[in-house]
Amino acid sequence: MTRLHRQPICVASALVVPFLALASPPWLAIDGIGPAWAVLWLLPWALVDGPVSGALSGVALGLVLDGLNLGGVSQVPALLLLGWWWGRLGRRAAPIQRSLNLGLLAWLGSVGLGLSLILQLWWRQGGVLDPLTQSWGLQTLWCQALVTGLLAPVLVSLQLLLWRRRVPS
């Protein structure tokens, strides 16, 4: 067998992320804010395939998602760093298998992604965020992080199980 990035079915699974971002089920949302689907896909990918593939996948996924919804701010920097970091964790440390660990990593990734977007908004507005932007930005960050952290043990564990079987140790 080969690595994940050389298997068309695994690469094609990334096409599900933009679809889920657009058509996220409302019952998976808190105050209308769904999970960070990119984080839920990128975490197991990077853990299995390594830092370079994780970083490149983060960039590609970020570019696609930026083309869909965000005006002026980008998910690319956060997804690039998360893919690289999680890939290093997957290569250097013992295999991450506990659901709580996966949930915590996904929660941290979602918080990092949200903070990156808020920071970019702050930078674009000259270092000042109006109270309304602060309010909805922080609410979005915490709701998305909570939903992502709660879904990660189930979804990421399943993806890890499937993808680790496709790639020899």
LOLUM-204244 format. One record per residue (C-alpha): y, x, z; residue in one letter. Coordinates in Angstrom, 2 decimals. Layout:
residues N
+---------+---------+---------+------+
|       y |       x |       z | code |
+---------+---------+---------+------+
|       Y |       X |       Z |    A |
...
+---------+---------+---------+------+
***
This chain:
residues 169
+---------+---------+---------+------+
|       y |       x |       z | code |
+---------+---------+---------+------+
|    0.00 |    0.00 |    0.00 |    M |
|    3.59 |    0.99 |   -0.44 |    T |
|    6.78 |    0.54 |    1.51 |    R |
|    8.49 |   -2.85 |    1.83 |    L |
|   11.29 |   -2.10 |   -0.61 |    H |
|    8.70 |   -1.46 |   -3.32 |    R |
|    7.00 |   -4.83 |   -2.92 |    Q |
|    8.68 |   -7.56 |   -4.99 |    P |
|    7.64 |  -10.41 |   -2.69 |    I |
|    9.27 |   -8.73 |    0.32 |    C |
|   12.48 |   -7.99 |   -1.55 |    V |
|   12.52 |  -11.55 |   -2.89 |    A |
|   12.42 |  -12.83 |    0.69 |    S |
|   16.03 |  -11.67 |    1.01 |    A |
|   17.00 |  -14.43 |   -1.44 |    L |
|   16.18 |  -16.97 |    1.26 |    V |
|   19.03 |  -15.69 |    3.46 |    V |
|   21.97 |  -16.92 |    1.30 |    P |
|   20.19 |  -20.25 |    0.85 |    F |
|   19.76 |  -20.63 |    4.61 |    L |
|   23.36 |  -19.60 |    5.21 |    A |
|   24.54 |  -22.40 |    2.92 |    L |
|   21.97 |  -25.06 |    3.88 |    A |
|   21.37 |  -24.27 |    7.54 |    S |
|   19.79 |  -27.26 |    9.28 |    P |
|   22.27 |  -28.99 |   11.60 |    P |
|   19.70 |  -29.27 |   14.39 |    W |
|   19.69 |  -25.44 |   14.62 |    L |
|   23.42 |  -25.32 |   15.32 |    A |
|   25.64 |  -25.34 |   18.38 |    I |
|   29.00 |  -27.03 |   17.68 |    D |
|   28.18 |  -26.81 |   13.98 |    G |
|   27.63 |  -23.03 |   14.08 |    I |
|   24.21 |  -21.88 |   12.93 |    G |
|   22.43 |  -18.59 |   13.46 |    P |
|   23.23 |  -15.30 |   11.75 |    A |
|   20.48 |  -15.52 |    9.13 |    W |
|   21.29 |  -12.05 |    7.83 |    A |
|   20.60 |  -10.58 |   11.28 |    V |
|   17.31 |  -12.49 |   11.56 |    L |
|   16.14 |  -11.09 |    8.20 |    W |
|   17.55 |   -7.56 |    8.53 |    L |
|   16.15 |   -6.80 |   12.00 |    L |
|   12.44 |   -6.84 |   11.06 |    P |
|   13.13 |   -5.31 |    7.65 |    W |
|   14.87 |   -2.28 |    9.17 |    A |
|   12.31 |   -1.90 |   11.98 |    L |
|    9.49 |   -1.72 |    9.44 |    V |
|   11.12 |    0.08 |    6.50 |    D |
|   13.42 |    2.60 |    8.18 |    G |
|   17.11 |    3.46 |    8.46 |    P |
|   17.96 |    4.17 |    4.80 |    V |
|   16.31 |    1.03 |    3.51 |    S |
|   17.78 |   -0.97 |    6.40 |    G |
|   21.31 |    0.28 |    5.67 |    A |
|   21.02 |   -0.35 |    1.93 |    L |
|   19.53 |   -3.80 |    2.53 |    S |
|   22.37 |   -4.55 |    4.93 |    G |
|   24.93 |   -3.59 |    2.30 |    V |
|   23.24 |   -5.66 |   -0.42 |    A |
|   22.84 |   -8.68 |    1.83 |    L |
|   26.42 |   -8.35 |    3.08 |    G |
|   27.79 |   -8.26 |   -0.47 |    L |
|   25.88 |  -11.40 |   -1.43 |    V |
|   26.99 |  -13.26 |    1.70 |    L |
|   30.59 |  -12.10 |    1.30 |    D |
|   30.57 |  -13.53 |   -2.21 |    G |
|   29.53 |  -16.90 |   -0.78 |    L |
|   31.87 |  -17.62 |    2.06 |    N |
|   34.24 |  -15.13 |    3.69 |    L |
|   37.72 |  -14.64 |    2.34 |    G |
|   39.27 |  -11.33 |    3.21 |    G |
|   36.77 |  -10.08 |    5.79 |    V |
|   33.38 |   -8.55 |    5.11 |    S |
|   29.98 |   -8.56 |    6.76 |    Q |
|   29.03 |   -5.32 |    4.98 |    V |
|   30.20 |   -2.78 |    7.62 |    P |
|   28.38 |   -4.50 |   10.48 |    A |
|   25.18 |   -5.11 |    8.49 |    L |
|   25.20 |   -1.51 |    7.25 |    L |
|   25.42 |   -0.14 |   10.79 |    L |
|   22.89 |   -2.62 |   12.17 |    L |
|   20.37 |   -1.83 |    9.42 |    G |
|   20.73 |    1.89 |   10.04 |    W |
|   20.51 |    1.54 |   13.85 |    W |
|   17.51 |   -0.78 |   13.81 |    W |
|   15.79 |    1.44 |   11.24 |    G |
|   16.21 |    4.44 |   13.53 |    R |
|   14.79 |    2.41 |   16.43 |    L |
|   11.79 |    1.49 |   14.31 |    G |
|   11.12 |    5.10 |   13.29 |    R |
|   11.87 |    6.99 |   16.50 |    R |
|   10.75 |    4.74 |   19.33 |    A |
|    7.48 |    3.02 |   20.11 |    A |
|    6.98 |   -0.13 |   18.02 |    P |
|    9.06 |   -2.99 |   19.34 |    I |
|    6.74 |   -5.91 |   19.97 |    Q |
|    7.99 |   -7.91 |   22.92 |    R |
|    9.77 |  -11.14 |   22.06 |    S |
|   12.47 |  -10.55 |   24.65 |    L |
|   13.31 |   -7.19 |   23.08 |    N |
|   13.56 |   -8.76 |   19.63 |    L |
|   15.75 |  -11.55 |   20.97 |    G |
|   18.02 |   -9.06 |   22.69 |    L |
|   18.34 |   -6.89 |   19.56 |    L |
|   19.14 |   -9.95 |   17.45 |    A |
|   21.67 |  -11.16 |   20.04 |    W |
|   23.35 |   -7.73 |   20.08 |    L |
|   23.36 |   -7.68 |   16.28 |    G |
|   24.94 |  -11.11 |   16.09 |    S |
|   27.60 |  -10.16 |   18.65 |    V |
|   28.29 |   -6.96 |   16.70 |    G |
|   28.61 |   -8.90 |   13.46 |    L |
|   30.99 |  -11.41 |   15.05 |    G |
|   33.10 |   -8.71 |   16.69 |    L |
|   33.32 |   -6.88 |   13.38 |    S |
|   34.69 |  -10.01 |   11.69 |    L |
|   37.18 |  -10.66 |   14.51 |    I |
|   38.32 |   -7.02 |   14.39 |    L |
|   38.86 |   -7.24 |   10.65 |    Q |
|   40.93 |  -10.41 |   11.11 |    L |
|   42.96 |   -8.67 |   13.81 |    W |
|   43.54 |   -5.69 |   11.50 |    W |
|   44.58 |   -7.91 |    8.58 |    R |
|   47.09 |   -9.78 |   10.73 |    Q |
|   48.84 |   -6.61 |   11.83 |    G |
|   47.21 |   -6.22 |   15.23 |    G |
|   48.06 |   -9.71 |   16.45 |    V |
|   45.74 |  -12.70 |   16.59 |    L |
|   47.20 |  -16.11 |   17.22 |    D |
|   45.59 |  -18.11 |   20.07 |    P |
|   43.87 |  -20.51 |   17.66 |    L |
|   42.15 |  -17.68 |   15.80 |    T |
|   41.10 |  -16.10 |   19.08 |    Q |
|   39.74 |  -19.40 |   20.33 |    S |
|   37.62 |  -20.33 |   17.32 |    W |
|   36.62 |  -16.72 |   16.70 |    G |
|   35.19 |  -16.26 |   20.18 |    L |
|   33.54 |  -19.68 |   20.16 |    Q |
|   31.90 |  -18.90 |   16.82 |    T |
|   30.78 |  -15.50 |   18.07 |    L |
|   29.11 |  -16.83 |   21.24 |    W |
|   27.52 |  -19.89 |   19.64 |    C |
|   26.11 |  -17.87 |   16.75 |    Q |
|   24.86 |  -15.13 |   19.07 |    A |
|   23.12 |  -17.65 |   21.33 |    L |
|   21.35 |  -19.47 |   18.50 |    V |
|   20.37 |  -16.18 |   16.85 |    T |
|   19.04 |  -14.73 |   20.09 |    G |
|   16.98 |  -17.84 |   20.78 |    L |
|   15.48 |  -18.02 |   17.27 |    L |
|   14.74 |  -14.31 |   16.98 |    A |
|   11.61 |  -14.15 |   19.15 |    P |
|    9.88 |  -16.67 |   16.90 |    V |
|   11.20 |  -15.78 |   13.44 |    L |
|   11.48 |  -12.01 |   13.81 |    V |
|    8.06 |  -11.74 |   15.46 |    S |
|    6.51 |  -13.62 |   12.56 |    L |
|    8.25 |  -11.44 |    9.97 |    Q |
|    7.26 |   -8.26 |   11.82 |    L |
|    3.65 |   -9.38 |   11.93 |    L |
|    3.59 |  -10.13 |    8.20 |    L |
|    5.51 |   -7.05 |    7.08 |    W |
|    3.69 |   -4.56 |    9.31 |    R |
|    0.45 |   -5.70 |    7.69 |    R |
|    1.86 |   -4.92 |    4.25 |    R |
|    2.98 |   -1.39 |    5.18 |    V |
|    0.48 |    1.18 |    6.46 |    P |
|    1.48 |    3.00 |    9.65 |    S |
+---------+---------+---------+------+
***
